Amino acid sequence: MFVYTKHALEKMDALGIDKHEVERAIQLGMKWTEDDKWHARNGGVEIVFVKQEDAFVIVTTYLSRRKK
């Protein structure tokens, strides 16, 4: 189950990122942790989320910038 914060929904709307892209990044993308939050990157988007017992809480989203 995916739960979206108001902030995440506003960022998604502003950047043109849809829920399918967010969920796909979490399911199939590269994942890592920073502090107490998870990050996932896939298809040009990066998602910051928190794992809860039965849900992924989407904190924010942004366009990823890969370092070369």
Secondary structure, 3 states (H helix, E strand, C coil): CEEECHHHHHHHHHHCCCHHHHHHHHHHCEEEEECCEEEEEECCEEEEEEECCCCEEEEEEEECCCCC
